[in-house]
Amino acid sequence: MPGRGAWVHETRECVEAAIRRRAFVRALRVSGPLDTQTIEKRLNSYGNKVNGSK
């Protein structure tokens, strides 16, 4: 829906914590489970940047 969004640092630890705490579900106000495979695939495509190096 327009105007909805969720911000998270682009580190694996932050994303995993957000998934574990269901932060995306609350921020996006979705009912039921949220498919996080797309987020995880995107992070994996960043490679070393996700691990903290620039």
PyMOL Python script that loads the backbone (N, CA, C, O; Angstrom):
from pymol import cmd

cmd.read_pdbstr("""\
ATOM      1  N   MET A   1       0.846  -1.173   0.000  1.00  0.00           N
ATOM      2  CA  MET A   1       0.000   0.000   0.000  1.00  0.00           C
ATOM      3  C   MET A   1       0.894   1.239   0.000  1.00  0.00           C
ATOM      4  O   MET A   1       1.990   1.200   0.559  1.00  0.00           O
ATOM      5  N   PRO A   2       0.455   2.320  -0.606  1.00  0.00           N
ATOM      6  CA  PRO A   2       1.250   3.541  -0.643  1.00  0.00           C
ATOM      7  C   PRO A   2       1.577   4.058   0.760  1.00  0.00           C
ATOM      8  O   PRO A   2       0.761   3.982   1.679  1.00  0.00           O
ATOM      9  N   GLY A   3       2.785   4.581   0.893  1.00  0.00           N
ATOM     10  CA  GLY A   3       3.196   5.169   2.155  1.00  0.00           C
ATOM     11  C   GLY A   3       3.732   4.202   3.178  1.00  0.00           C
ATOM     12  O   GLY A   3       4.138   4.616   4.264  1.00  0.00           O
ATOM     13  N   ARG A   4       3.741   2.939   2.863  1.00  0.00           N
ATOM     14  CA  ARG A   4       4.252   1.949   3.811  1.00  0.00           C
ATOM     15  C   ARG A   4       5.678   1.594   3.433  1.00  0.00           C
ATOM     16  O   ARG A   4       6.010   1.469   2.254  1.00  0.00           O
ATOM     17  N   GLY A   5       6.504   1.436   4.431  1.00  0.00           N
ATOM     18  CA  GLY A   5       7.881   1.066   4.171  1.00  0.00           C
ATOM     19  C   GLY A   5       8.552   0.600   5.444  1.00  0.00           C
ATOM     20  O   GLY A   5       8.033   0.795   6.543  1.00  0.00           O
ATOM     21  N   ALA A   6       9.692  -0.006   5.286  1.00  0.00           N
ATOM     22  CA  ALA A   6      10.458  -0.484   6.430  1.00  0.00           C
ATOM     23  C   ALA A   6      11.930  -0.246   6.125  1.00  0.00           C
ATOM     24  O   ALA A   6      12.409  -0.582   5.042  1.00  0.00           O
ATOM     25  N   TRP A   7      12.642   0.334   7.083  1.00  0.00           N
ATOM     26  CA  TRP A   7      14.062   0.593   6.929  1.00  0.00           C
ATOM     27  C   TRP A   7      14.845  -0.360   7.807  1.00  0.00           C
ATOM     28  O   TRP A   7      14.456  -0.641   8.941  1.00  0.00           O
ATOM     29  N   VAL A   8      15.937  -0.849   7.282  1.00  0.00           N
ATOM     30  CA  VAL A   8      16.815  -1.729   8.041  1.00  0.00           C
ATOM     31  C   VAL A   8      18.231  -1.547   7.506  1.00  0.00           C
ATOM     32  O   VAL A   8      18.425  -1.337   6.309  1.00  0.00           O
ATOM     33  N   HIS A   9      19.220  -1.628   8.394  1.00  0.00           N
ATOM     34  CA  HIS A   9      20.613  -1.543   7.942  1.00  0.00           C
ATOM     35  C   HIS A   9      20.907  -2.707   7.015  1.00  0.00           C
ATOM     36  O   HIS A   9      20.312  -3.778   7.140  1.00  0.00           O
ATOM     37  N   GLU A  10      21.812  -2.496   6.099  1.00  0.00           N
ATOM     38  CA  GLU A  10      22.120  -3.547   5.130  1.00  0.00           C
ATOM     39  C   GLU A  10      23.177  -4.511   5.642  1.00  0.00           C
ATOM     40  O   GLU A  10      24.092  -4.893   4.912  1.00  0.00           O
ATOM     41  N   THR A  11      23.041  -4.896   6.886  1.00  0.00           N
ATOM     42  CA  THR A  11      23.921  -5.926   7.444  1.00  0.00           C
ATOM     43  C   THR A  11      23.078  -7.157   7.737  1.00  0.00           C
ATOM     44  O   THR A  11      21.895  -7.065   8.063  1.00  0.00           O
ATOM     45  N   ARG A  12      23.708  -8.284   7.612  1.00  0.00           N
ATOM     46  CA  ARG A  12      23.004  -9.550   7.840  1.00  0.00           C
ATOM     47  C   ARG A  12      22.418  -9.606   9.251  1.00  0.00           C
ATOM     48  O   ARG A  12      21.304 -10.094   9.447  1.00  0.00           O
ATOM     49  N   GLU A  13      23.165  -9.109  10.222  1.00  0.00           N
ATOM     50  CA  GLU A  13      22.698  -9.159  11.612  1.00  0.00           C
ATOM     51  C   GLU A  13      21.405  -8.365  11.795  1.00  0.00           C
ATOM     52  O   GLU A  13      20.474  -8.838  12.446  1.00  0.00           O
ATOM     53  N   CYS A  14      21.345  -7.168  11.226  1.00  0.00           N
ATOM     54  CA  CYS A  14      20.145  -6.327  11.365  1.00  0.00           C
ATOM     55  C   CYS A  14      18.939  -6.954  10.680  1.00  0.00           C
ATOM     56  O   CYS A  14      17.835  -6.948  11.223  1.00  0.00           O
ATOM     57  N   VAL A  15      19.153  -7.490   9.494  1.00  0.00           N
ATOM     58  CA  VAL A  15      18.040  -8.105   8.765  1.00  0.00           C
ATOM     59  C   VAL A  15      17.552  -9.345   9.496  1.00  0.00           C
ATOM     60  O   VAL A  15      16.345  -9.546   9.633  1.00  0.00           O
ATOM     61  N   GLU A  16      18.469 -10.177   9.965  1.00  0.00           N
ATOM     62  CA  GLU A  16      18.069 -11.383  10.697  1.00  0.00           C
ATOM     63  C   GLU A  16      17.311 -11.021  11.973  1.00  0.00           C
ATOM     64  O   GLU A  16      16.339 -11.687  12.329  1.00  0.00           O
ATOM     65  N   ALA A  17      17.754  -9.967  12.662  1.00  0.00           N
ATOM     66  CA  ALA A  17      17.057  -9.526  13.876  1.00  0.00           C
ATOM     67  C   ALA A  17      15.661  -9.014  13.532  1.00  0.00           C
ATOM     68  O   ALA A  17      14.705  -9.290  14.257  1.00  0.00           O
ATOM     69  N   ALA A  18      15.538  -8.274  12.439  1.00  0.00           N
ATOM     70  CA  ALA A  18      14.229  -7.757  12.024  1.00  0.00           C
ATOM     71  C   ALA A  18      13.276  -8.897  11.660  1.00  0.00           C
ATOM     72  O   ALA A  18      12.091  -8.843  11.990  1.00  0.00           O
ATOM     73  N   ILE A  19      13.780  -9.910  10.993  1.00  0.00           N
ATOM     74  CA  ILE A  19      12.947 -11.066  10.634  1.00  0.00           C
ATOM     75  C   ILE A  19      12.541 -11.816  11.897  1.00  0.00           C
ATOM     76  O   ILE A  19      11.380 -12.191  12.058  1.00  0.00           O
ATOM     77  N   ARG A  20      13.484 -12.028  12.776  1.00  0.00           N
ATOM     78  CA  ARG A  20      13.219 -12.753  14.017  1.00  0.00           C
ATOM     79  C   ARG A  20      12.194 -12.017  14.886  1.00  0.00           C
ATOM     80  O   ARG A  20      11.344 -12.648  15.513  1.00  0.00           O
ATOM     81  N   ARG A  21      12.274 -10.693  14.922  1.00  0.00           N
ATOM     82  CA  ARG A  21      11.368  -9.896  15.742  1.00  0.00           C
ATOM     83  C   ARG A  21      10.067  -9.551  15.027  1.00  0.00           C
ATOM     84  O   ARG A  21       9.207  -8.869  15.585  1.00  0.00           O
ATOM     85  N   ARG A  22       9.924 -10.028  13.781  1.00  0.00           N
ATOM     86  CA  ARG A  22       8.729  -9.761  12.971  1.00  0.00           C
ATOM     87  C   ARG A  22       8.538  -8.267  12.719  1.00  0.00           C
ATOM     88  O   ARG A  22       7.408  -7.791  12.606  1.00  0.00           O
ATOM     89  N   ALA A  23       9.643  -7.532  12.632  1.00  0.00           N
ATOM     90  CA  ALA A  23       9.591  -6.084  12.440  1.00  0.00           C
ATOM     91  C   ALA A  23       9.006  -5.709  11.079  1.00  0.00           C
ATOM     92  O   ALA A  23       8.285  -4.718  10.966  1.00  0.00           O
ATOM     93  N   PHE A  24       9.314  -6.497  10.047  1.00  0.00           N
ATOM     94  CA  PHE A  24       8.766  -6.197   8.726  1.00  0.00           C
ATOM     95  C   PHE A  24       7.249  -6.358   8.714  1.00  0.00           C
ATOM     96  O   PHE A  24       6.536  -5.540   8.132  1.00  0.00           O
ATOM     97  N   VAL A  25       6.768  -7.397   9.349  1.00  0.00           N
ATOM     98  CA  VAL A  25       5.326  -7.651   9.403  1.00  0.00           C
ATOM     99  C   VAL A  25       4.623  -6.479  10.089  1.00  0.00           C
ATOM    100  O   VAL A  25       3.587  -6.011   9.618  1.00  0.00           O
ATOM    101  N   ARG A  26       5.189  -6.011  11.198  1.00  0.00           N
ATOM    102  CA  ARG A  26       4.571  -4.885  11.921  1.00  0.00           C
ATOM    103  C   ARG A  26       4.672  -3.590  11.125  1.00  0.00           C
ATOM    104  O   ARG A  26       3.695  -2.849  11.022  1.00  0.00           O
ATOM    105  N   ALA A  27       5.846  -3.311  10.562  1.00  0.00           N
ATOM    106  CA  ALA A  27       6.048  -2.055   9.835  1.00  0.00           C
ATOM    107  C   ALA A  27       5.175  -1.986   8.588  1.00  0.00           C
ATOM    108  O   ALA A  27       4.640  -0.929   8.252  1.00  0.00           O
ATOM    109  N   LEU A  28       5.039  -3.099   7.917  1.00  0.00           N
ATOM    110  CA  LEU A  28       4.256  -3.125   6.672  1.00  0.00           C
ATOM    111  C   LEU A  28       2.780  -3.446   6.904  1.00  0.00           C
ATOM    112  O   LEU A  28       1.971  -3.409   5.977  1.00  0.00           O
ATOM    113  N   ARG A  29       2.447  -3.762   8.150  1.00  0.00           N
ATOM    114  CA  ARG A  29       1.073  -4.046   8.549  1.00  0.00           C
ATOM    115  C   ARG A  29       0.424  -5.121   7.672  1.00  0.00           C
ATOM    116  O   ARG A  29      -0.667  -4.936   7.134  1.00  0.00           O
ATOM    117  N   VAL A  30       1.117  -6.227   7.549  1.00  0.00           N
ATOM    118  CA  VAL A  30       0.574  -7.355   6.802  1.00  0.00           C
ATOM    119  C   VAL A  30       0.055  -8.389   7.790  1.00  0.00           C
ATOM    120  O   VAL A  30       0.563  -8.520   8.903  1.00  0.00           O
ATOM    121  N   SER A  31      -0.949  -9.105   7.366  1.00  0.00           N
ATOM    122  CA  SER A  31      -1.451 -10.172   8.227  1.00  0.00           C
ATOM    123  C   SER A  31      -0.832 -11.489   7.774  1.00  0.00           C
ATOM    124  O   SER A  31      -0.705 -11.750   6.578  1.00  0.00           O
ATOM    125  N   GLY A  32      -0.459 -12.296   8.724  1.00  0.00           N
ATOM    126  CA  GLY A  32       0.140 -13.584   8.408  1.00  0.00           C
ATOM    127  C   GLY A  32       1.624 -13.458   8.161  1.00  0.00           C
ATOM    128  O   GLY A  32       2.200 -12.384   8.336  1.00  0.00           O
ATOM    129  N   PRO A  33       2.248 -14.554   7.755  1.00  0.00           N
ATOM    130  CA  PRO A  33       3.702 -14.561   7.542  1.00  0.00           C
ATOM    131  C   PRO A  33       4.094 -13.758   6.304  1.00  0.00           C
ATOM    132  O   PRO A  33       3.321 -13.630   5.355  1.00  0.00           O
ATOM    133  N   LEU A  34       5.284 -13.235   6.337  1.00  0.00           N
ATOM    134  CA  LEU A  34       5.818 -12.450   5.231  1.00  0.00           C
ATOM    135  C   LEU A  34       6.933 -13.241   4.569  1.00  0.00           C
ATOM    136  O   LEU A  34       7.806 -13.770   5.256  1.00  0.00           O
ATOM    137  N   ASP A  35       6.916 -13.330   3.241  1.00  0.00           N
ATOM    138  CA  ASP A  35       7.963 -14.039   2.510  1.00  0.00           C
ATOM    139  C   ASP A  35       9.217 -13.171   2.484  1.00  0.00           C
ATOM    140  O   ASP A  35       9.218 -12.107   1.865  1.00  0.00           O
ATOM    141  N   THR A  36      10.267 -13.607   3.138  1.00  0.00           N
ATOM    142  CA  THR A  36      11.499 -12.822   3.223  1.00  0.00           C
ATOM    143  C   THR A  36      12.585 -13.318   2.279  1.00  0.00           C
ATOM    144  O   THR A  36      13.720 -12.847   2.349  1.00  0.00           O
ATOM    145  N   GLN A  37      12.264 -14.251   1.407  1.00  0.00           N
ATOM    146  CA  GLN A  37      13.270 -14.793   0.492  1.00  0.00           C
ATOM    147  C   GLN A  37      13.844 -13.719  -0.420  1.00  0.00           C
ATOM    148  O   GLN A  37      15.040 -13.743  -0.711  1.00  0.00           O
ATOM    149  N   THR A  38      13.029 -12.783  -0.876  1.00  0.00           N
ATOM    150  CA  THR A  38      13.514 -11.728  -1.762  1.00  0.00           C
ATOM    151  C   THR A  38      14.525 -10.851  -1.045  1.00  0.00           C
ATOM    152  O   THR A  38      15.549 -10.482  -1.619  1.00  0.00           O
ATOM    153  N   ILE A  39      14.243 -10.518   0.203  1.00  0.00           N
ATOM    154  CA  ILE A  39      15.172  -9.705   0.989  1.00  0.00           C
ATOM    155  C   ILE A  39      16.488 -10.450   1.180  1.00  0.00           C
ATOM    156  O   ILE A  39      17.563  -9.872   1.019  1.00  0.00           O
ATOM    157  N   GLU A  40      16.402 -11.717   1.519  1.00  0.00           N
ATOM    158  CA  GLU A  40      17.610 -12.507   1.740  1.00  0.00           C
ATOM    159  C   GLU A  40      18.417 -12.666   0.456  1.00  0.00           C
ATOM    160  O   GLU A  40      19.646 -12.614   0.496  1.00  0.00           O
ATOM    161  N   LYS A  41      17.756 -12.856  -0.673  1.00  0.00           N
ATOM    162  CA  LYS A  41      18.460 -12.967  -1.955  1.00  0.00           C
ATOM    163  C   LYS A  41      19.162 -11.665  -2.302  1.00  0.00           C
ATOM    164  O   LYS A  41      20.291 -11.672  -2.792  1.00  0.00           O
ATOM    165  N   ARG A  42      18.488 -10.544  -2.047  1.00  0.00           N
ATOM    166  CA  ARG A  42      19.089  -9.240  -2.341  1.00  0.00           C
ATOM    167  C   ARG A  42      20.339  -9.026  -1.498  1.00  0.00           C
ATOM    168  O   ARG A  42      21.363  -8.569  -2.004  1.00  0.00           O
ATOM    169  N   LEU A  43      20.255  -9.355  -0.218  1.00  0.00           N
ATOM    170  CA  LEU A  43      21.424  -9.211   0.646  1.00  0.00           C
ATOM    171  C   LEU A  43      22.568 -10.099   0.195  1.00  0.00           C
ATOM    172  O   LEU A  43      23.725  -9.678   0.217  1.00  0.00           O
ATOM    173  N   ASN A  44      22.261 -11.314  -0.210  1.00  0.00           N
ATOM    174  CA  ASN A  44      23.306 -12.230  -0.688  1.00  0.00           C
ATOM    175  C   ASN A  44      23.975 -11.688  -1.938  1.00  0.00           C
ATOM    176  O   ASN A  44      25.156 -11.946  -2.168  1.00  0.00           O
ATOM    177  N   SER A  45      23.231 -10.933  -2.759  1.00  0.00           N
ATOM    178  CA  SER A  45      23.809 -10.397  -3.991  1.00  0.00           C
ATOM    179  C   SER A  45      24.771  -9.245  -3.710  1.00  0.00           C
ATOM    180  O   SER A  45      25.591  -8.910  -4.565  1.00  0.00           O
ATOM    181  N   TYR A  46      24.688  -8.627  -2.519  1.00  0.00           N
ATOM    182  CA  TYR A  46      25.608  -7.542  -2.175  1.00  0.00           C
ATOM    183  C   TYR A  46      26.992  -8.053  -1.839  1.00  0.00           C
ATOM    184  O   TYR A  46      27.957  -7.289  -1.879  1.00  0.00           O
ATOM    185  N   GLY A  47      27.110  -9.310  -1.514  1.00  0.00           N
ATOM    186  CA  GLY A  47      28.421  -9.904  -1.235  1.00  0.00           C
ATOM    187  C   GLY A  47      29.086  -9.339  -0.010  1.00  0.00           C
ATOM    188  O   GLY A  47      28.522  -9.380   1.083  1.00  0.00           O
ATOM    189  N   ASN A  48      30.286  -8.808  -0.179  1.00  0.00           N
ATOM    190  CA  ASN A  48      31.083  -8.353   0.965  1.00  0.00           C
ATOM    191  C   ASN A  48      30.466  -7.156   1.674  1.00  0.00           C
ATOM    192  O   ASN A  48      30.690  -6.982   2.872  1.00  0.00           O
ATOM    193  N   LYS A  49      29.707  -6.337   0.984  1.00  0.00           N
ATOM    194  CA  LYS A  49      29.126  -5.163   1.608  1.00  0.00           C
ATOM    195  C   LYS A  49      28.232  -5.567   2.784  1.00  0.00           C
ATOM    196  O   LYS A  49      28.162  -4.856   3.787  1.00  0.00           O
ATOM    197  N   VAL A  50      27.560  -6.695   2.660  1.00  0.00           N
ATOM    198  CA  VAL A  50      26.707  -7.180   3.732  1.00  0.00           C
ATOM    199  C   VAL A  50      27.539  -7.550   4.951  1.00  0.00           C
ATOM    200  O   VAL A  50      27.075  -7.423   6.084  1.00  0.00           O
ATOM    201  N   ASN A  51      28.744  -8.000   4.726  1.00  0.00           N
ATOM    202  CA  ASN A  51      29.610  -8.409   5.830  1.00  0.00           C
ATOM    203  C   ASN A  51      30.356  -7.245   6.466  1.00  0.00           C
ATOM    204  O   ASN A  51      31.198  -7.458   7.338  1.00  0.00           O
ATOM    205  N   GLY A  52      30.062  -6.024   6.047  1.00  0.00           N
ATOM    206  CA  GLY A  52      30.647  -4.856   6.680  1.00  0.00           C
ATOM    207  C   GLY A  52      31.797  -4.194   5.950  1.00  0.00           C
ATOM    208  O   GLY A  52      32.220  -3.109   6.350  1.00  0.00           O
ATOM    209  N   SER A  53      32.325  -4.805   4.889  1.00  0.00           N
ATOM    210  CA  SER A  53      33.412  -4.161   4.167  1.00  0.00           C
ATOM    211  C   SER A  53      32.845  -3.260   3.082  1.00  0.00           C
ATOM    212  O   SER A  53      31.708  -3.434   2.644  1.00  0.00           O
ATOM    213  N   LYS A  54      33.651  -2.297   2.656  1.00  0.00           N
ATOM    214  CA  LYS A  54      33.186  -1.338   1.630  1.00  0.00           C
ATOM    215  C   LYS A  54      33.905  -1.549   0.338  1.00  0.00           C
ATOM    216  O   LYS A  54      33.648  -0.839  -0.635  1.00  0.00           O
TER     217      LYS A  54
END
""", "prot")
cmd.dss("prot")
cmd.show_as("cartoon", "prot")
cmd.util.cbc("prot")
cmd.orient("prot")
